[in-house]
Amino acid sequence: MKMDAMTIKKASAMPAPTWSWLKMNSVDIEVPDGLERRCRVEIEAAESLTDNMKSFEGALAELQARLDEARAAQGAAADSRAVVRAARGVDQGAADLDTPALSASERTAVLSEVAGDAQRDFETGVGINARSYLNFLAGGSVVLATEKGAVEEASIRVTAQAGEASGASVDVVAAPDSALTLTVSLDSDASEPAFTGSTLRVFAGARSRVDVTVYVTGSDAVTAVEDSGFVLDEGARVNVRHVVLGGRFAATGLAADLRGDRSRIDIDTSYLAGGSSQRDFNYVIRHRGKKTVSNMDANGVLTGTTKKCLRGTIDLIHGAKGAEGNERETVLLASRGVDNKTIPTILCDEDDVAGNHGATIGHVRPEQLFYAACRGLSQEQTEALFLSAKLEEAALTAPTDEIRAHVIRLGNQIIPDFEEEIA
């Protein structure tokens, strides 16, 4: 079945939009015309992970029941804060001058906080439209669920040939005190337009540990989308590693709901881009539980005339006492034609929290280029050194031999004799 060209509009949207002229609030994802829907997805998992009756919705429903029971037991009085009155449209005129004016995003956030509905609040980083398209490509979702106390591993491989669109849709349910290591590979060596992607919904049960590694290694003709959403129960620990190396256009999005007390998520992102490619990242971390922790670290190299945008939002919601969120990015601009945009954002409605953000962005210094030129290296060769270092790191830390081979193939396309250099 050949599909018409499609645009997924306003994907990877920021929770609280900034000035529209910055063109950073969201991104439009162009799906090439004439692609054939073809599900080239391989999932390797033990039968104990796939042979179950569990569901992501069921896990959320169980969590919601416990949350509602706890709220009822506390017998909390009605929330009379001025911001809540404003969100509910209560206007007492001159008798209540403390009621603030709220933006649409502020009103949505306040009503969400008051409702405390984990199912309604669930989100993914790229957004519902991208998730729906990926679910359509996959033909439905596969559920991987651990048993209490189990330690499991699984891998997902998504490929696409020229003229094809392929996607995976996977739900992960980690039972209390269990551990799951998941590897995702989005790859295509197509020389003509192709699309590859994956969408994940992950529920990390109480005191569970979930480690997710995603490698994107498509050719310059490929559009790649990696979309995920996480819900963390009490004491859950999630580690996510994103390695985005290839693709004409690559969108990576993650949203996390730290609903349980003392839950934690750590995100490590490594990327590179050259030529006229585009990279788009959107991370949204919602701190709802007490003493929750999040860390977002990104490190990238950009060359050519590539465009890159990274949105990182830490939302410290009312009631998340003792929460701590950190986000950092380091970007090396190896050429003058790069268009780099970074917007680290902290939203806060709680006083007993800590939020830190920062970015280090810089060009290769003229004295560095001069030093290299004195040793017979052109500017293009010097840029290749930075790319080679990023590719070498990705190859040496690849979780499987197959992914390592994908990185080496991509490296050989960018840098002559790359395979020999790391051998």
C-alpha positions in Angstrom: 0.0 0.0 0.0 1.5 3.3 -1.1 0.9 6.2 1.2 0.6 9.9 0.3 2.9 12.5 1.7 2.0 13.5 5.2 3.0 16.2 7.7 2.8 15.5 11.4 2.3 19.1 12.6 3.4 20.6 15.9 5.2 17.5 17.0 7.5 17.6 20.0 5.7 20.6 21.5 7.0 22.4 24.5 4.6 22.2 27.5 4.9 26.0 28.0 5.5 27.7 24.6 8.1 30.5 24.2 8.1 33.4 21.7 6.8 32.0 18.4 9.4 34.0 16.4 12.1 31.7 17.8 10.5 28.8 16.0 11.3 26.4 18.8 7.9 25.6 20.2 7.4 22.4 18.1 8.5 20.8 14.8 6.7 19.6 11.7 7.7 16.1 10.6 7.5 15.5 6.9 6.8 11.9 5.9 7.9 11.3 2.3 5.4 10.7 -0.5 4.9 7.2 -2.0 6.2 5.1 0.9 4.9 1.6 1.2 3.8 0.4 4.7 6.1 -2.5 5.6 6.6 -3.6 9.1 10.2 -4.8 9.3 10.4 -5.2 13.0 12.2 -7.9 14.9 11.7 -8.3 18.7 13.9 -10.6 20.6 12.5 -11.4 24.1 12.1 -14.4 26.4 8.7 -16.1 26.4 8.3 -15.0 30.0 8.2 -11.4 28.8 5.6 -11.9 26.0 3.4 -14.7 27.4 1.3 -12.6 29.8 -2.1 -10.9 30.2 -0.7 -7.6 31.5 -1.2 -4.2 29.8 0.1 -0.7 30.2 -3.4 0.6 30.8 -4.0 -2.0 33.5 -0.7 -1.0 35.3 -1.8 2.7 35.2 -5.2 1.8 36.5 -3.7 -0.1 39.5 -1.5 2.8 40.2 -4.4 5.2 40.0 -6.4 3.1 42.4 -3.6 3.3 45.0 -3.2 7.0 44.5 -6.9 7.7 44.9 -7.0 5.5 48.0 -4.1 7.4 49.5 -5.7 10.8 48.8 -9.0 9.6 50.3 -7.2 8.4 53.4 -5.5 11.8 53.9 -8.9 13.5 53.7 -7.3 16.7 52.2 -9.4 19.8 52.4 -10.5 21.5 49.2 -7.6 23.3 47.4 -8.3 27.0 47.9 -5.1 28.4 46.3 -5.6 31.5 44.1 -4.1 29.7 41.1 -6.7 26.9 41.5 -9.5 29.4 41.6 -8.2 31.1 38.5 -7.9 27.7 36.6 -11.5 26.9 37.6 -12.8 30.2 36.4 -13.9 31.5 39.8 -14.0 35.3 39.6 -15.0 37.2 42.7 -14.1 40.6 41.2 -12.6 43.2 43.5 -13.2 41.0 46.5 -10.4 38.7 45.4 -7.5 40.6 43.8 -5.1 37.7 44.4 -6.5 35.6 41.7 -4.0 35.6 38.8 -4.5 35.6 35.1 -3.3 32.3 33.6 -2.1 31.3 30.1 -3.7 28.3 28.5 -0.7 26.1 29.4 -0.8 27.3 33.0 -4.5 26.5 33.3 -4.0 23.1 31.9 -1.2 22.4 34.3 -3.1 23.5 37.3 -6.2 21.4 36.5 -4.0 18.4 35.8 -2.3 18.8 39.2 -5.7 19.0 41.0 -7.2 16.1 39.2 -4.3 13.8 39.9 -5.2 11.5 37.0 -2.2 9.5 35.8 -4.0 8.0 32.8 -5.2 11.4 31.5 -1.7 12.9 32.2 0.2 10.3 30.2 2.2 11.7 27.3 5.0 10.9 24.9 7.8 13.2 23.9 7.0 13.5 20.2 3.3 13.5 20.8 0.0 11.6 20.1 -0.1 12.2 16.4 3.4 10.7 15.9 2.5 7.8 18.2 -0.7 7.1 16.3 1.2 7.0 13.0 3.9 4.7 14.4 1.2 2.4 15.9 -0.5 2.3 12.5 2.8 1.2 10.8 3.3 -1.5 13.5 -0.3 -2.8 13.2 -0.7 -2.6 17.0 1.4 -2.8 20.2 3.4 -5.6 21.6 3.5 -5.9 25.4 6.7 -6.9 27.2 6.0 -7.5 30.9 8.3 -8.7 33.7 7.3 -10.8 36.7 8.0 -9.5 40.2 11.7 -9.8 41.1 12.7 -11.0 37.6 15.7 -9.8 35.6 15.1 -9.7 31.8 16.6 -8.5 28.5 14.9 -7.7 25.2 15.8 -6.0 21.9 13.8 -4.3 19.1 15.2 -3.9 15.6 13.4 -1.7 13.1 14.7 -1.4 9.5 13.3 0.0 6.3 14.4 -0.4 2.7 14.1 2.3 0.0 10.5 3.5 -0.5 9.3 1.9 2.8 7.9 3.1 6.1 8.4 0.8 9.1 7.6 1.3 12.7 7.4 -0.5 16.1 5.0 0.0 18.9 5.9 -1.6 22.2 4.5 -1.3 25.8 6.7 -2.2 28.7 5.4 -3.1 32.1 8.1 -3.7 34.7 6.7 -5.4 37.8 7.8 -4.3 41.3 11.4 -5.2 42.2 12.1 -6.4 38.6 14.8 -5.3 36.1 14.6 -5.0 32.3 17.3 -4.0 29.8 15.9 -3.0 26.5 17.9 -2.2 23.3 16.2 -0.4 20.3 17.9 -0.1 16.9 16.4 2.2 14.2 18.4 1.6 11.0 18.2 1.8 7.3 20.9 2.1 4.6 18.4 3.1 2.0 19.7 5.4 -0.8 16.2 6.7 -1.5 13.5 8.1 0.9 12.4 5.8 3.7 10.9 6.1 7.2 11.7 4.2 10.4 10.6 4.7 13.9 9.4 3.4 17.2 7.1 4.4 20.0 7.4 3.1 23.6 5.1 3.3 26.6 6.9 2.2 29.7 5.5 1.6 33.2 8.2 1.2 35.8 6.7 -0.5 38.9 7.7 0.1 42.5 11.5 -0.3 43.0 12.0 -1.6 39.5 14.8 -0.7 37.2 14.4 -0.2 33.5 17.4 0.5 31.2 16.7 1.6 27.6 19.3 2.2 24.9 18.3 3.6 21.5 20.6 3.9 18.5 19.5 5.8 15.3 21.8 5.0 12.4 19.9 5.7 9.2 21.4 7.0 6.0 21.0 10.5 4.7 17.8 9.6 2.9 16.0 8.3 6.0 13.5 10.0 8.3 13.6 8.6 11.8 11.3 9.2 14.8 11.9 7.8 18.3 9.0 8.5 20.7 8.6 7.4 24.3 6.7 8.0 27.4 7.5 6.7 31.0 5.5 6.5 34.2 7.5 5.8 37.3 6.0 4.3 40.5 7.5 4.6 44.0 11.3 4.1 44.1 11.5 3.2 40.4 14.8 3.8 38.5 15.0 4.4 34.8 18.1 5.0 32.7 17.8 6.1 29.0 20.6 6.4 26.5 19.9 8.0 23.1 22.6 7.8 20.4 21.4 9.7 17.3 24.0 9.5 14.5 22.2 9.3 11.2 19.2 10.2 9.2 18.2 13.1 7.0 15.7 14.1 9.7 15.7 12.5 13.2 13.2 13.4 15.9 13.7 12.1 19.4 11.1 12.7 22.1 10.7 11.5 25.7 8.2 12.4 28.4 8.4 11.1 32.0 5.9 11.2 34.8 7.8 10.7 38.1 4.6 9.9 39.9 6.0 7.8 42.7 8.0 9.2 45.6 11.8 8.7 45.4 11.6 7.7 41.7 14.5 8.7 39.4 15.2 9.0 35.7 18.7 9.6 34.1 18.9 10.5 30.4 22.1 10.5 28.4 22.0 11.8 24.8 24.8 11.7 22.3 24.3 13.0 18.8 26.1 14.2 15.7 24.9 15.7 12.4 26.6 16.7 9.2 25.7 17.9 5.7 22.2 19.4 5.6 20.6 16.9 8.0 18.3 17.9 10.9 18.1 16.8 14.5 15.2 17.5 16.9 14.9 16.6 20.5 12.2 17.1 23.0 12.4 16.0 26.7 9.7 16.7 29.3 10.2 15.5 32.9 7.2 15.9 35.3 8.1 15.7 39.0 5.0 14.8 40.9 6.3 12.5 43.6 8.3 13.6 46.6 12.1 13.4 46.6 12.2 12.6 42.9 15.3 13.1 40.8 15.9 13.7 37.1 19.1 14.2 35.1 19.3 15.1 31.4 22.7 15.2 29.8 23.3 15.9 26.1 26.5 16.0 24.1 26.7 16.6 20.4 28.8 17.6 17.4 27.4 19.5 14.5 29.0 20.2 11.1 28.0 21.4 7.6 24.7 23.3 7.4 22.8 21.0 9.7 19.9 22.2 11.9 19.4 21.1 15.5 16.9 22.0 18.2 16.8 20.6 21.7 13.9 21.4 24.1 14.4 20.2 27.7 11.7 20.9 30.2 11.7 20.1 33.9 8.3 20.6 35.5 8.5 20.7 39.4 4.8 20.3 40.2 3.1 21.5 43.4 3.5 18.8 46.1 6.8 17.4 44.7 8.7 18.4 47.9 12.4 17.6 47.9 12.5 17.0 44.1 15.6 17.8 42.1 16.0 18.2 38.4 19.1 18.9 36.4 19.7 19.4 32.7 23.0 20.1 30.8 24.0 20.2 27.2 27.4 20.6 25.5 27.5 21.3 21.8 30.5 21.6 19.5 29.8 23.6 16.3 32.5 22.4 14.0 31.5 24.7 11.1 30.0 28.1 10.7 27.0 27.0 8.7 25.3 25.2 11.6 22.0 26.4 13.0 21.8 25.3 16.6 18.9 26.0 19.0 18.8 25.0 22.7 16.1 25.9 25.2 16.5 24.5 28.7 13.3 25.2 30.7 12.3 24.8 34.3 8.7 25.2 35.4 8.1 25.4 39.1 5.1 25.5 41.4 6.8 24.2 44.6 9.2 25.9 46.9 11.0 22.9 48.4 12.8 21.8 45.2 16.0 22.3 43.3 16.2 22.9 39.6 19.4 23.5 37.6 20.0 23.9 33.9 22.7 25.1 31.6 24.3 24.8 28.1 27.8 25.1 26.8 27.9 25.9 23.1 31.0 26.8 21.1 32.7 26.8 17.8 36.1 25.2 17.0 38.5 28.1 17.8 40.6 29.7 15.1 43.8 28.8 16.9 42.7 25.1 16.8 42.1 25.3 13.1 45.5 27.0 12.7 47.2 24.3 14.8 45.7 21.6 12.6 46.5 23.5 9.4 50.2 23.6 10.5 50.1 19.9 10.5 48.7 19.6 7.0 45.0 19.2 7.9 42.4 21.1 6.0 39.3 22.5 7.7 37.2 19.6 6.3 39.7 17.1 7.7 39.7 18.8 11.1 35.9 18.6 11.2 36.2 14.9 10.3 38.3 14.4 13.4 35.5 15.5 15.7 33.0 13.4 13.8 35.3 10.4 14.0 35.7 10.8 17.8 31.9 10.8 18.2 31.4 7.8 15.9 34.2 5.9 17.6 32.7 6.4 21.0 29.3 5.1 19.7 30.9 2.1 18.1 33.0 1.1 21.2 30.0 1.4 23.5 27.4 -0.2 21.2 25.3 -2.8 23.1 25.4 -5.4 20.3 27.7 -6.4 17.4 24.9 -5.7 14.9 24.5 -2.1 16.1 28.3 -1.7 16.1 28.3 -2.8 12.5 25.6 -0.1 11.7 27.7 2.6 13.3 30.8 1.4 11.3 28.8 1.4 8.1 27.7 5.0 8.8 31.2 6.0 9.7 32.6 4.6 6.5 30.1 6.8 4.6 31.2 9.9 6.4 34.9 9.3 7.0 37.1 7.3 4.6 38.8 4.3 6.2 36.8 4.8 9.4 36.6 1.0 10.1 40.4 0.7 9.8 40.9 3.5 12.2 39.0 1.9 15.0 40.1 -1.7 14.3 
